[in-house]
Amino acid sequence: MTDRGIPTRSRPSANSAEQHARLDVRPGSGALARSAANRDVHTRRWGVVSPAATLIGRAESPSADVSETVRQLHDERHAAMAGHGERMHRLDKLRITHALCSHLSLTPWQRDRALGIVRDLDFSAFGSQRAIEKVALVAIRYVVDDDRKRRLGLHDTEWVNDRSPEELQSLYDRFDSVKDEAAFEDLLDAHDLDKTSLNRLHRTLREEVESRGVGGVALGRNPYRDPNLPDVRDRERTTESDE
């Protein structure tokens, strides 16, 4: 400390400088030596005891097996794991279908309809072609083609029957199926799904949708919302744009 009472920083001594010089900071320098590790194992046989320590999923010896409780946990047969496989399968269906929809640049309504249909479908009806990617592509084709037909009025049977052959030909010429788009064909090739299998699975999906009544299901959409009231999401978008 100086005469004026202002503290000054002490300079490091020669011994401390030598200690810093001897400090080895190379990779692995802080590891325990082999002799010290053997001595530590033989001296401290039982390890550190902690009331919060747990050991799950490990047998007592290489020749032993895990307990029946742990085995049930691994096989998802334990009460704590009930329905875990089903929940994960449901999440995988939504995740994969959403990724395929994003790749094809579907509208939000088409995407939500495809997600809602895939979520509620029983994939066992598709037999050996029940892979999530394949069923999701079939559902996307069903949703997109149905939406495009509705825009042209082709879903109304009575209205279509009253049209002349020339008008019908004009309407069908304006209709473009999603299965003929290049991006959709690339996904079909990537997942080993040809047009013949796609058409066969499309008929199966249409039967399942009609029998289960999930044709109008859309994920995240409330079918009982009053259409005369404004959508809350539109209000949120307006607020964000004003900011």
C-alpha positions as CSV (number, residue, x, y, z in Angstrom):
1,M,0.0,0.0,0.0
2,T,1.4,3.4,-0.9
3,D,1.6,6.4,1.4
4,R,-1.6,7.9,0.1
5,G,-3.6,4.8,1.2
6,I,-4.2,3.6,-2.4
7,P,-3.8,-0.2,-2.7
8,T,-1.4,-1.4,-5.3
9,R,-1.4,-4.8,-7.1
10,S,1.4,-7.0,-5.8
11,R,3.7,-8.3,-8.5
12,P,3.9,-12.1,-8.7
13,S,6.8,-13.7,-7.0
14,A,9.5,-15.8,-8.7
15,N,8.2,-19.0,-7.2
16,S,4.7,-18.5,-8.6
17,A,6.1,-17.7,-12.0
18,E,8.1,-21.0,-12.0
19,Q,4.9,-22.9,-11.0
20,H,3.0,-21.4,-13.9
21,A,5.9,-22.3,-16.2
22,R,5.8,-25.9,-15.1
23,L,2.0,-26.2,-15.7
24,D,1.3,-28.5,-18.6
25,V,-1.9,-27.7,-20.5
26,R,-1.5,-30.1,-23.4
27,P,-4.4,-32.5,-24.2
28,G,-4.5,-35.4,-21.8
29,S,-2.2,-33.8,-19.3
30,G,-4.8,-33.8,-16.6
31,A,-5.6,-37.5,-17.0
32,L,-4.9,-39.9,-14.3
33,A,-1.8,-42.0,-14.7
34,R,-2.2,-45.8,-15.2
35,S,-0.4,-46.6,-11.9
36,A,-2.5,-44.0,-10.0
37,A,-5.7,-45.3,-11.5
38,N,-4.8,-48.9,-10.5
39,R,-3.9,-47.7,-7.0
40,D,-7.2,-45.8,-6.8
41,V,-9.3,-48.8,-7.9
42,H,-7.7,-51.1,-5.3
43,T,-7.8,-48.6,-2.5
44,R,-11.3,-47.3,-2.9
45,R,-13.3,-50.4,-3.8
46,W,-16.8,-49.1,-3.2
47,G,-16.6,-45.7,-4.8
48,V,-18.4,-42.5,-3.7
49,V,-21.7,-43.1,-1.8
50,S,-24.5,-40.7,-2.6
51,P,-28.2,-41.1,-1.6
52,A,-29.2,-39.7,-4.9
53,A,-27.1,-42.0,-7.1
54,T,-28.9,-44.5,-9.4
55,L,-27.8,-47.3,-11.6
56,I,-30.4,-48.2,-14.3
57,G,-30.2,-50.9,-17.0
58,R,-26.9,-52.5,-15.9
59,A,-26.3,-56.0,-14.8
60,E,-24.3,-56.8,-11.7
61,S,-21.7,-58.9,-13.7
62,P,-21.0,-59.7,-17.3
63,S,-22.6,-63.1,-16.9
64,A,-25.7,-61.8,-15.1
65,D,-28.9,-60.4,-16.6
66,V,-30.8,-57.3,-15.7
67,S,-33.8,-57.5,-13.4
68,E,-37.3,-58.2,-14.6
69,T,-38.4,-54.6,-13.9
70,V,-35.6,-53.2,-16.0
71,R,-36.4,-55.7,-18.8
72,Q,-40.0,-54.6,-18.8
73,L,-38.9,-51.0,-19.1
74,H,-36.7,-51.8,-22.1
75,D,-39.6,-53.7,-23.7
76,E,-42.0,-50.9,-22.9
77,R,-44.2,-53.4,-20.9
78,H,-43.8,-51.5,-17.6
79,A,-46.8,-49.5,-16.3
80,A,-44.7,-46.4,-16.5
81,M,-44.1,-46.9,-20.2
82,A,-47.6,-47.8,-21.2
83,G,-48.5,-46.4,-24.6
84,H,-45.0,-45.0,-25.2
85,G,-44.6,-46.8,-28.6
86,E,-47.9,-45.7,-29.8
87,R,-47.2,-42.1,-28.9
88,M,-43.9,-42.1,-30.6
89,H,-45.4,-43.7,-33.7
90,R,-48.1,-41.0,-33.8
91,L,-45.4,-38.3,-33.5
92,D,-43.3,-39.9,-36.3
93,K,-46.4,-39.9,-38.6
94,L,-46.9,-36.2,-38.0
95,R,-43.3,-35.3,-38.3
96,I,-42.6,-37.2,-41.5
97,T,-45.9,-36.0,-43.2
98,H,-45.1,-32.4,-42.2
99,A,-41.7,-32.7,-43.8
100,L,-43.1,-34.1,-47.0
101,C,-45.7,-31.3,-47.2
102,S,-43.0,-28.7,-46.7
103,H,-41.0,-30.2,-49.5
104,L,-44.0,-29.9,-51.9
105,S,-45.0,-26.4,-50.8
106,L,-48.6,-27.2,-49.9
107,T,-51.0,-24.6,-48.7
108,P,-51.6,-24.5,-44.9
109,W,-55.1,-26.0,-45.3
110,Q,-53.8,-28.9,-47.5
111,R,-51.0,-29.5,-45.1
112,D,-53.3,-29.6,-42.0
113,R,-55.8,-31.9,-43.8
114,A,-53.0,-34.3,-44.7
115,L,-51.7,-34.3,-41.1
116,G,-55.2,-34.9,-39.7
117,I,-55.8,-37.8,-42.0
118,V,-52.5,-39.5,-41.5
119,R,-52.8,-39.1,-37.7
120,D,-56.1,-40.9,-37.5
121,L,-55.4,-43.7,-40.1
122,D,-54.7,-47.3,-39.2
123,F,-51.7,-48.2,-41.3
124,S,-52.3,-52.0,-41.0
125,A,-54.8,-51.6,-43.9
126,F,-52.0,-50.9,-46.3
127,G,-50.2,-54.2,-45.8
128,S,-46.6,-54.4,-46.7
129,Q,-46.8,-50.8,-48.1
130,R,-47.6,-49.3,-44.7
131,A,-44.3,-47.3,-44.3
132,I,-45.1,-43.8,-43.0
133,E,-43.5,-42.1,-46.0
134,K,-45.6,-44.0,-48.5
135,V,-48.9,-43.6,-46.7
136,A,-48.1,-39.9,-46.2
137,L,-47.5,-39.4,-50.0
138,V,-50.8,-41.2,-50.8
139,A,-52.6,-39.0,-48.3
140,I,-51.0,-35.9,-49.8
141,R,-52.2,-36.9,-53.2
142,Y,-55.7,-37.5,-51.9
143,V,-55.9,-34.1,-50.2
144,V,-54.4,-32.0,-52.9
145,D,-56.3,-33.6,-55.8
146,D,-59.5,-33.4,-53.8
147,D,-58.9,-29.7,-53.1
148,R,-58.2,-28.9,-56.7
149,K,-61.3,-30.8,-57.9
150,R,-63.4,-28.7,-55.4
151,R,-62.0,-25.5,-56.8
152,L,-63.2,-26.6,-60.3
153,G,-66.5,-27.9,-59.0
154,L,-65.8,-31.5,-60.0
155,H,-66.8,-32.8,-56.6
156,D,-70.5,-31.8,-57.2
157,T,-71.9,-34.9,-59.0
158,E,-75.2,-33.2,-59.9
159,W,-73.6,-30.2,-61.3
160,V,-71.1,-32.3,-63.3
161,N,-74.0,-34.4,-64.8
162,D,-75.6,-31.2,-66.1
163,R,-72.5,-30.1,-68.0
164,S,-72.0,-30.8,-71.7
165,P,-69.1,-33.0,-72.9
166,E,-67.2,-30.0,-74.1
167,E,-67.5,-28.3,-70.7
168,L,-66.4,-31.4,-68.9
169,Q,-63.4,-31.8,-71.2
170,S,-62.4,-28.2,-70.5
171,L,-62.7,-28.8,-66.8
172,Y,-60.6,-31.9,-66.8
173,D,-58.0,-30.2,-69.0
174,R,-57.7,-27.6,-66.3
175,F,-57.3,-30.2,-63.6
176,D,-53.6,-31.0,-62.7
177,S,-53.0,-33.9,-60.4
178,V,-50.1,-33.5,-57.9
179,K,-48.8,-37.0,-58.9
180,D,-47.7,-35.5,-62.2
181,E,-45.5,-32.8,-60.7
182,A,-41.8,-33.2,-60.7
183,A,-41.3,-32.7,-57.0
184,F,-43.9,-35.3,-56.2
185,E,-42.4,-37.8,-58.6
186,D,-39.0,-37.3,-57.0
187,L,-40.4,-38.2,-53.7
188,L,-42.0,-41.3,-55.2
189,D,-38.7,-42.4,-56.6
190,A,-36.9,-41.7,-53.3
191,H,-39.3,-44.0,-51.4
192,D,-39.6,-46.7,-54.0
193,L,-43.3,-46.0,-54.8
194,D,-44.4,-46.3,-58.5
195,K,-47.6,-44.9,-60.0
196,T,-49.3,-48.3,-60.0
197,S,-48.7,-48.8,-56.3
198,L,-49.7,-45.2,-55.7
199,N,-53.1,-45.7,-57.4
200,R,-53.7,-49.0,-55.5
201,L,-52.9,-47.4,-52.2
202,H,-55.0,-44.4,-53.1
203,R,-58.1,-46.6,-53.4
204,T,-57.3,-48.2,-50.1
205,L,-56.8,-44.8,-48.4
206,R,-60.1,-43.5,-49.9
207,E,-61.9,-46.5,-48.4
208,E,-60.3,-46.0,-45.0
209,V,-61.1,-42.3,-45.0
210,E,-64.8,-42.9,-45.9
211,S,-65.2,-45.8,-43.4
212,R,-63.5,-43.8,-40.5
213,G,-65.1,-40.5,-41.5
214,V,-61.8,-38.5,-41.3
215,G,-62.1,-36.9,-44.7
216,G,-62.8,-33.5,-43.3
217,V,-60.3,-33.7,-40.4
218,A,-57.6,-31.0,-40.3
219,L,-54.9,-31.0,-37.6
220,G,-55.2,-27.9,-35.4
221,R,-58.5,-26.8,-36.9
222,N,-61.7,-26.6,-34.9
223,P,-64.6,-27.8,-37.0
224,Y,-67.1,-26.2,-34.6
225,R,-65.7,-22.6,-34.9
226,D,-68.3,-20.0,-36.0
227,P,-67.3,-19.0,-39.6
228,N,-69.0,-15.7,-39.1
229,L,-66.5,-14.7,-36.5
230,P,-62.9,-13.6,-37.4
231,D,-60.1,-16.0,-36.9
232,V,-57.9,-15.4,-33.9
233,R,-54.8,-16.1,-35.9
234,D,-55.7,-13.4,-38.4
235,R,-55.9,-11.0,-35.5
236,E,-52.4,-12.0,-34.3
237,R,-51.0,-11.5,-37.8
238,T,-52.6,-8.0,-38.0
239,T,-51.0,-7.1,-34.6
240,E,-47.6,-8.3,-35.7
241,S,-47.8,-6.4,-39.0
242,D,-48.8,-3.2,-37.1
243,E,-45.8,-3.5,-34.9
